[in-house]
Amino acid sequence: DFLCISLLNGFIQLRYNLGDKTVILQTFQKVQTTGNTWHSLKAGRVGNEGYLDLDGINVTQKSSPGMNALDTHTDFFVGGVSSLNFVNSMAVENEPRGFTGCIREIVINNRELKLTMTDPKGGANVGDCDGTVCGYTVCKNNGTCHVENSGFSCSCPQEWIGSTCEQSIHCSQNRCRSQALCIPQPTSFSYTCVCALGWSGKYCDSRIKFFIAKFVGNSYIKYTDPYYGKRDLQHSCITLNFTTNQTEGLIAWMGKAEDEDNDFLAIGLANGTLKIVINLGERISVPLIHSKYSTCCDDRWHLVTVVQNQTCIKVYLDEELILFEDIDPQRKYTALNYGGICYFGGFEIGREVNIVTSGLFQKEFIGKLKDVVLFHDSKKIPLMKGEGYNVYSGNYGH
């Protein structure tokens, strides 16, 4: 399998092969190669349908029915390859050549690649394309960069300050405490404080303790399992109690959630129904939904247990077995390599649930969570010892 974007006689080509046939898309217009014109290029595929967009002009082609997943198992190369042996003979029209020009702002599946000296795994013969200390996006929030003898300076839009326009004027003299985040509110010329785990109050200056975690939206807890190195990852289990009146939400995610290759076990709600998704390898996400049980959003406490025995998955709701499925009878992948990381309620501030989960879940959890147990441990997870924001005590009230 492969997906390749190349420049041919002034035209942009997208070629991809999902295992059965090669699909070729080419732009209608040529790339302007004179001057310093930057071009915006968007390319990719959804299933077996490919798309190619150069400066807003789109080309779309649907392949004949067949394979619909891209399985490459290689590194991602930009501008060239370390060895021509990596290039499939069908990936380009002529002999493969390295790209000559400038590339910036590469976004893969909603994540921007950092084209710096230290972030890539390797490379050769790549220099600074801009040629100045300004470079690309040095000044944040639409600031304008100016080259100076001492380096650079930024001219900031009206509502931003700082050496790189990184700070909102509304947060310049904020009173948020205890590692709270200041969120500017431009319409009211003010700000709000998002409290770190264990703190509450308008300015996050009140200590709190809880054994029931209350998620109010834009909330999350990230817990690192101290016993991960001793776990038998072919036989995992998670048990928790939750209550909510919402029909959508990510309750728990066992997994690093750093990229598409990470294994995970997820528990959440979709259309008012409990939804479990397992990925043991090769990005094969298997959703398990039982439409009969649509009473999860009634403001009552519900007990959920998910047991993974290699590729066999059992799901219990309120101590009743509602799902039992072998997600891979071939036993190709049998371990849940979740990296010892568990998220509850959502992900870090700024990471949208629907993007991180590739649409498996639509929004963060709003409700309460308690009595979380990993594997068959004798003790519950101390949620207060995780890291997180915007989580409050749910010990009192309904």
C-alpha positions as CSV (number, residue, x, y, z in Angstrom):
1,D,0.0,0.0,0.0
2,F,1.1,3.6,-0.5
3,L,0.0,7.2,-0.8
4,C,2.2,9.6,-2.7
5,I,2.0,13.3,-3.7
6,S,4.4,14.5,-6.4
7,L,5.1,17.3,-8.9
8,L,5.0,16.2,-12.6
9,N,5.5,18.7,-15.5
10,G,4.1,21.4,-13.3
11,F,1.0,19.5,-12.2
12,I,0.4,18.0,-8.8
13,Q,-0.4,14.3,-8.7
14,L,-1.9,12.1,-5.9
15,R,-1.4,8.4,-6.2
16,Y,-2.6,5.8,-3.8
17,N,-2.9,2.0,-3.7
18,L,-5.0,0.3,-1.0
19,G,-3.9,-3.2,-2.0
20,D,-5.9,-3.8,-5.2
21,K,-5.3,-1.0,-7.7
22,T,-3.5,2.3,-8.1
23,V,-5.7,5.5,-8.2
24,I,-4.2,8.6,-9.9
25,L,-5.5,12.1,-9.5
26,Q,-4.0,15.2,-11.1
27,T,-4.7,18.9,-10.7
28,F,-6.3,20.9,-13.6
29,Q,-3.9,23.8,-13.2
30,K,-0.1,24.0,-13.1
31,V,1.9,25.2,-10.1
32,Q,3.4,28.6,-10.6
33,T,7.1,28.1,-10.2
34,T,8.3,31.7,-10.6
35,G,8.4,34.3,-7.8
36,N,7.8,33.5,-4.1
37,T,4.2,32.3,-4.4
38,W,3.0,29.8,-1.8
39,H,0.4,27.3,-2.7
40,S,-2.1,25.5,-0.5
41,L,-2.4,21.8,-1.2
42,K,-4.9,19.4,0.4
43,A,-4.9,15.7,-0.5
44,G,-6.1,12.4,1.0
45,R,-8.7,9.8,0.9
46,V,-11.9,8.7,2.6
47,G,-12.3,5.0,2.1
48,N,-11.4,4.4,-1.5
49,E,-12.4,7.9,-2.6
50,G,-9.5,10.3,-3.2
51,Y,-9.4,14.1,-3.3
52,L,-6.8,16.6,-4.4
53,D,-7.2,20.4,-3.9
54,L,-4.7,23.0,-5.2
55,D,-5.5,26.6,-4.1
56,G,-9.2,25.8,-3.7
57,I,-9.7,23.9,-7.0
58,N,-10.8,20.4,-6.2
59,V,-10.4,17.1,-8.0
60,T,-12.2,14.0,-6.6
61,Q,-12.3,10.4,-7.8
62,K,-13.9,7.4,-6.4
63,S,-12.2,4.1,-7.0
64,S,-14.0,0.9,-7.9
65,P,-15.2,-1.1,-4.9
66,G,-12.5,-2.9,-3.1
67,M,-10.0,-2.2,-0.4
68,N,-10.7,0.9,1.7
69,A,-7.9,1.0,4.3
70,L,-4.3,2.3,3.8
71,D,-1.8,-0.1,5.4
72,T,1.8,1.1,4.9
73,H,3.9,0.2,8.0
74,T,6.6,2.7,6.9
75,D,7.9,6.1,8.0
76,F,6.4,9.2,6.6
77,F,8.7,11.0,4.1
78,V,8.6,14.7,3.1
79,G,10.5,16.0,0.0
80,G,12.3,12.8,-0.8
81,V,13.3,9.4,0.6
82,S,16.5,8.0,2.2
83,S,16.5,5.3,-0.4
84,L,14.8,4.9,-3.8
85,N,14.0,1.3,-2.8
86,F,11.2,2.7,-0.6
87,V,9.3,4.1,-3.6
88,N,6.8,1.8,-5.2
89,S,7.2,1.8,-9.0
90,M,3.5,2.8,-9.3
91,A,3.8,5.7,-6.9
92,V,5.3,8.1,-9.5
93,E,5.1,8.3,-13.3
94,N,8.9,8.6,-14.0
95,E,12.0,7.8,-12.0
96,P,11.6,9.2,-8.4
97,R,13.4,12.5,-7.7
98,G,13.7,14.6,-4.6
99,F,11.6,17.8,-4.4
100,T,13.3,21.2,-4.9
101,G,11.5,24.0,-3.2
102,C,9.9,25.0,0.1
103,I,7.4,23.1,2.2
104,R,5.7,24.4,5.4
105,E,2.6,23.7,7.6
106,I,2.2,20.0,7.0
107,V,-1.0,18.7,8.7
108,I,-1.6,14.9,8.8
109,N,-5.0,13.8,10.1
110,N,-5.4,17.2,12.0
111,R,-2.0,17.1,13.5
112,E,0.7,19.5,12.3
113,L,4.2,18.0,11.8
114,K,7.0,20.1,13.3
115,L,9.6,20.7,10.6
116,T,12.4,21.6,12.9
117,M,16.0,20.3,13.4
118,T,15.0,18.0,16.3
119,D,11.5,16.7,15.8
120,P,11.8,14.5,12.6
121,K,13.5,11.1,12.9
122,G,16.0,12.0,10.3
123,G,16.8,13.8,7.0
124,A,19.5,15.3,4.8
125,N,20.2,18.3,2.6
126,V,17.4,20.4,4.1
127,G,17.9,24.1,4.9
128,D,16.0,27.1,6.2
129,C,13.7,28.2,3.4
130,D,12.7,31.6,4.7
131,G,16.3,32.6,5.3
132,T,15.5,35.0,8.2
133,V,14.9,34.7,11.9
134,C,11.2,35.3,11.2
135,G,10.5,32.0,9.5
136,Y,7.0,30.6,9.7
137,T,4.5,31.4,12.5
138,V,7.1,32.9,14.8
139,C,4.5,35.5,15.7
140,K,1.4,34.0,17.0
141,N,-2.3,35.0,16.6
142,N,-1.7,36.7,13.2
143,G,1.1,38.9,14.4
144,T,3.5,40.4,11.9
145,C,7.2,39.6,12.1
146,H,10.0,42.1,11.5
147,V,13.6,41.3,11.1
148,E,15.9,43.4,13.2
149,N,19.7,43.5,14.0
150,S,19.1,41.9,17.3
151,G,16.8,39.2,15.9
152,F,13.1,39.9,15.3
153,S,10.1,41.7,16.7
154,C,6.4,41.1,16.4
155,S,3.6,43.6,15.7
156,C,0.6,42.2,17.5
157,P,-3.1,42.6,16.7
158,Q,-5.1,44.7,19.2
159,E,-6.0,42.0,21.6
160,W,-2.7,40.3,21.9
161,I,0.6,41.2,23.6
162,G,4.0,39.5,24.4
163,S,7.2,39.1,22.5
164,T,5.5,36.6,20.1
165,C,1.9,37.9,20.5
166,E,1.2,34.8,22.6
167,Q,-0.8,36.4,25.5
168,S,-4.3,37.8,25.4
169,I,-4.6,41.3,26.8
170,H,-7.5,40.0,28.9
171,C,-5.1,37.6,30.7
172,S,-2.2,39.9,31.1
173,Q,-3.1,40.7,34.7
174,N,-5.2,37.7,35.5
175,R,-5.7,36.5,39.1
176,C,-5.9,32.8,38.3
177,R,-3.9,30.8,40.9
178,S,-2.7,27.2,41.5
179,Q,-1.6,26.4,37.9
180,A,-5.0,27.4,36.5
181,L,-5.4,28.3,32.9
182,C,-6.6,31.7,31.9
183,I,-9.1,31.7,29.1
184,P,-9.8,35.1,27.5
185,Q,-13.4,36.2,27.0
186,P,-13.0,39.0,24.3
187,T,-16.8,39.7,24.1
188,S,-16.9,40.6,27.7
189,F,-13.4,42.1,27.9
190,S,-12.6,39.6,30.7
191,Y,-11.4,36.1,31.3
192,T,-12.2,32.9,33.1
193,C,-10.0,30.6,35.2
194,V,-9.9,26.9,34.4
195,C,-8.9,25.1,37.5
196,A,-6.3,22.4,37.8
197,L,-7.3,19.1,39.4
198,G,-7.9,19.6,43.2
199,W,-8.8,23.3,43.0
200,S,-12.0,25.3,42.6
201,G,-13.4,28.8,42.9
202,K,-13.5,31.8,40.6
203,Y,-9.7,32.2,40.8
204,C,-9.0,28.5,41.6
205,D,-7.8,29.4,45.1
206,S,-9.9,26.9,47.1
207,R,-8.6,23.4,47.8
208,I,-11.0,20.5,47.2
209,K,-11.0,16.7,47.7
210,F,-13.4,14.2,46.2
211,F,-14.0,10.6,45.6
212,I,-16.7,11.3,43.0
213,A,-15.4,13.4,40.0
214,K,-17.8,15.8,38.4
215,F,-17.1,16.7,34.7
216,V,-18.7,19.9,33.5
217,G,-17.4,20.0,29.9
218,N,-14.0,20.9,28.7
219,S,-12.9,18.6,31.6
220,Y,-10.4,15.7,31.8
221,I,-8.3,13.6,34.1
222,K,-5.2,11.9,32.9
223,Y,-4.1,9.0,35.1
224,T,-0.8,7.1,34.8
225,D,-1.0,3.5,35.9
226,P,2.0,2.8,38.2
227,Y,1.6,-1.0,37.7
228,Y,1.6,-0.9,33.9
229,G,5.0,-2.7,33.6
230,K,3.6,-5.6,35.6
231,R,0.3,-6.0,33.8
232,D,-0.6,-9.0,31.6
233,L,-1.8,-6.9,28.6
234,Q,-3.5,-9.9,27.0
235,H,-6.1,-9.9,29.8
236,S,-7.3,-6.4,30.8
237,C,-10.3,-5.1,32.6
238,I,-11.8,-1.8,33.6
239,T,-14.8,-1.2,35.9
240,L,-16.4,2.2,36.6
241,N,-19.6,3.9,37.8
242,F,-21.1,6.9,35.9
243,T,-24.1,9.0,35.8
244,T,-25.2,11.6,33.3
245,N,-28.2,13.1,31.5
246,Q,-26.3,13.6,28.2
247,T,-26.6,11.3,25.2
248,E,-23.0,11.8,23.9
249,G,-19.7,11.7,25.7
250,L,-16.3,10.0,26.1
251,I,-16.2,8.5,29.6
252,A,-12.9,6.6,29.6
253,W,-10.0,6.0,27.2
254,M,-7.3,3.5,28.0
255,G,-4.4,4.4,25.7
256,K,-1.8,7.1,25.0
257,A,-4.0,8.9,22.3
258,E,-0.9,10.3,20.7
259,D,-1.4,9.0,17.1
260,E,-3.5,6.6,15.1
261,D,-1.3,3.6,15.8
262,N,-1.9,3.6,19.6
263,D,-3.9,0.7,21.0
264,F,-6.9,1.7,23.1
265,L,-10.0,0.6,24.9
266,A,-12.7,3.3,25.0
267,I,-16.0,3.6,26.9
268,G,-18.5,6.3,26.0
269,L,-22.0,7.3,24.9
270,A,-23.4,7.6,21.4
271,N,-27.0,8.5,20.7
272,G,-27.9,7.7,24.3
273,T,-26.4,4.2,24.1
274,L,-23.3,2.7,25.7
275,K,-20.5,2.4,23.1
276,I,-17.3,0.4,23.5
277,V,-14.4,0.6,21.0
278,I,-11.3,-1.6,21.0
279,N,-8.2,-1.3,19.0
280,L,-5.5,-3.9,19.5
281,G,-3.4,-3.1,16.5
282,E,-3.3,-1.8,12.9
283,R,-5.8,1.0,13.6
284,I,-8.6,-1.5,13.4
285,S,-11.2,0.0,15.7
286,V,-14.1,-2.3,16.5
287,P,-17.2,-0.5,17.9
288,L,-19.5,-2.5,20.1
289,I,-23.0,-1.1,20.6
290,H,-26.1,-2.7,22.0
291,S,-29.1,-0.6,21.0
292,K,-31.4,-2.4,23.4
293,Y,-29.8,-0.6,26.4
294,S,-30.6,3.1,25.9
295,T,-31.1,4.0,29.5
296,C,-27.6,5.3,30.2
297,C,-28.6,8.9,30.2
298,D,-31.2,9.0,33.0
299,D,-29.2,10.7,35.8
300,R,-28.9,7.3,37.6
301,W,-25.7,5.5,38.5
302,H,-24.7,2.8,36.1
303,L,-21.9,0.2,36.5
304,V,-19.9,-0.7,33.5
305,T,-17.3,-3.5,33.2
306,V,-15.3,-4.2,30.1
307,V,-13.2,-7.4,30.1
308,Q,-10.6,-8.2,27.4
309,N,-9.4,-11.7,27.1
310,Q,-7.0,-11.6,24.2
311,T,-9.5,-10.8,21.3
312,C,-12.6,-11.8,23.2
313,I,-14.5,-8.8,24.7
314,K,-17.2,-9.0,27.3
315,V,-19.2,-5.9,28.3
316,Y,-21.4,-5.8,31.5
317,L,-23.9,-3.0,32.2
318,D,-25.3,-3.0,35.7
319,E,-23.9,-6.5,36.2
320,E,-25.7,-7.9,33.1
321,L,-23.7,-9.2,30.2
322,I,-24.8,-7.2,27.2
323,L,-22.0,-7.8,24.7
324,F,-19.7,-10.8,24.0
325,E,-17.7,-10.8,20.9
326,D,-14.5,-12.1,19.4
327,I,-13.2,-9.1,17.5
328,D,-10.4,-11.0,15.7
329,P,-10.8,-14.8,15.5
330,Q,-7.4,-15.0,13.7
331,R,-5.7,-13.8,16.9
332,K,-3.4,-11.5,15.0
333,Y,-3.2,-9.0,17.8
334,T,-4.1,-10.0,21.3
335,A,-2.6,-7.4,23.7
336,L,-3.9,-4.0,24.8
337,N,-0.7,-1.9,24.7
338,Y,-2.2,1.1,26.3
339,G,1.0,2.6,27.6
340,G,-0.2,2.9,31.1
341,I,-2.2,6.0,30.3
342,C,-5.9,6.4,31.1
343,Y,-8.0,9.5,30.2
344,F,-11.4,10.2,31.8
345,G,-14.0,12.6,30.5
346,G,-11.9,13.9,27.6
347,F,-8.4,14.9,26.6
348,E,-6.1,17.9,27.3
349,I,-7.5,21.4,26.9
350,G,-7.5,22.2,23.2
351,R,-7.7,18.6,22.0
352,E,-11.2,18.0,20.7
353,V,-12.7,14.6,21.4
354,N,-14.1,14.1,17.9
355,I,-10.7,14.8,16.4
356,V,-8.6,12.7,18.8
357,T,-10.9,9.7,18.5
358,S,-11.4,10.2,14.7
359,G,-15.1,10.6,15.1
360,L,-15.7,7.6,17.3
361,F,-17.0,9.9,20.0
362,Q,-18.4,13.4,19.4
363,K,-17.8,15.3,22.7
364,E,-16.4,15.3,26.2
365,F,-18.3,13.7,29.1
366,I,-20.6,15.8,31.2
367,G,-21.6,13.9,34.4
368,K,-20.1,12.1,37.4
369,L,-17.6,9.3,37.7
370,K,-16.6,7.1,40.6
371,D,-15.2,3.7,41.7
372,V,-12.8,3.2,38.8
373,V,-10.8,-0.1,39.0
374,L,-8.2,-1.3,36.5
375,F,-7.7,-5.0,35.8
376,H,-8.7,-6.8,39.0
377,D,-6.9,-4.5,41.5
378,S,-8.2,-4.5,45.0
379,K,-8.1,-0.7,45.2
380,K,-9.9,2.0,43.2
381,I,-8.0,4.5,41.1
382,P,-7.2,7.6,43.2
383,L,-8.6,10.1,40.6
384,M,-7.3,13.0,42.7
385,K,-3.7,11.9,42.0
386,G,-4.0,12.3,38.3
387,E,-3.6,15.5,36.3
388,G,-6.4,17.4,34.8
389,Y,-8.5,20.5,34.6
390,N,-12.1,21.6,35.2
391,V,-13.0,18.7,37.3
392,Y,-15.0,19.3,40.5
393,S,-16.3,17.4,43.5
394,G,-19.4,15.4,42.9
395,N,-19.6,14.1,46.4
396,Y,-22.7,15.9,47.3
397,G,-26.1,16.3,45.6
398,H,-27.7,13.9,43.1
